[in-house]
Structure formats: C-alpha cells, structure tokens
Amino acid sequence: IVPGLIAVVLYMPALALALSLAREKELGTFEGLIATPIRGLEYLFGKTITYVGFGLASTIPIVLVATWWFHVPFQGSLLVFMASVVCYFLASFGLSQLVSSFVENQQTAMLIMIMVFFVPSFFLAGLILPVDTSSLGSKLTAYALPVTHFIAISRGVFLKGMGIANLWGALLALLVIGGSTLALSLLRFRKWIA
C-alpha cells in the first residue's frame, strides 16, 4: 500500500496551489496582478513552478521513508520515477488550476479539492481496492483521476522495476489530463481577466 500512498501524499502540492490561487482572488491581490503587463501564461507558470520545485524536493524524502522506514524495495530507476512525478504534477496542478479558476475563496477550493479529488483517491483509484470496472461510469471516474495512473506507475517502478516502455500508457494519460486541464484553466483565466 505504501507505493500507492505516495500518490496521495504527492497530491498535497496541488492542494496548496489551488489554495494559493484562491487566496489571491479572495484577498484582492489578484486584481493588482491583472493591472501589470504580465500575461496569463506567465502568471500561471510562475505560480506553478514553485510548487513543482517543492513537490520534487519532497519526493526524495518520501522515497527514503518508503524504502528505509517501511522497507519497501525500490526495484526501478529513480530517474524514471522522478520523470513520472513531473507528469503527475502536470496533471494534478492542471486540475487544481482549473478548480481555482471557478472558485472565489480558499474554503470552497479546499472543499472541492478534497471532496472531488482527494477522498476519491482512496476509494476509487485502486489504492485500497482494485479499480471498479464493472460499470462504465465508475471506470471513467477512476481513470479521470490522475492518482489512478500514478498509483500504477508508483507500484510498477517500486515493486516491479518497470521502465517507461511498460508505463507509457499511464504516463500518456497523465500528460493528456495535464495538457487539457492546463489549457482549459488558461482559457478560463483569460476569460476571467477580460
């Protein structure tokens, strides 16, 4: 369960990003940013890159705790795992930016992020029980969550030593989720400041 739980722990920077973006709207500092010549892409990239950096920095202690404290064998490549974490951050940060573009305060952002993405990560994404493929709705819901794909990647790298050749499907899903949600959040951001 520990390699799967890493996906849930690494979702925390996405939650922090959503709260940060909502906080700027709530406090009114966002209007000051709109008055500057900064473009939407630059603003979102600047906000996101900080959380990517902190998320990547926190990945190493998480891997060390998993291997040393919980004695989970790390069979794969650390480079493949870190590249997968970047893809996971792309997808989860895209969702958090999209959520924060619709909300006006931190409380709503936190509620949506926890109820729509964090809690389902435990029950629908295959962390505790396998992904329910008995109905199309449950299958689509599970595979729309980035954590579902990263749980498969994390377990594959940790326990089976899988490389990119074996994980390309899950990595591609993360890139598609990330690319589409980042594009939608940028479009929503442009519409919001217009």
ZINOR-V137389 format. One record per helix or strand of 2 or more residues. SS is the DSSP state (~ for helix, > for strand). FROM is the first residue (numbers start at 0). LEN is the number of residues. If there is no record, write none. Layout:
BEGIN
ss=SS from=FROM len=LEN
ss=SS from=FROM len=LEN
END
This chain:
BEGIN
ss=~ from=1 len=8
ss=~ from=11 len=16
ss=~ from=28 len=6
ss=~ from=39 len=30
ss=~ from=77 len=25
ss=~ from=105 len=18
ss=~ from=135 len=9
ss=~ from=145 len=15
ss=~ from=163 len=30
END
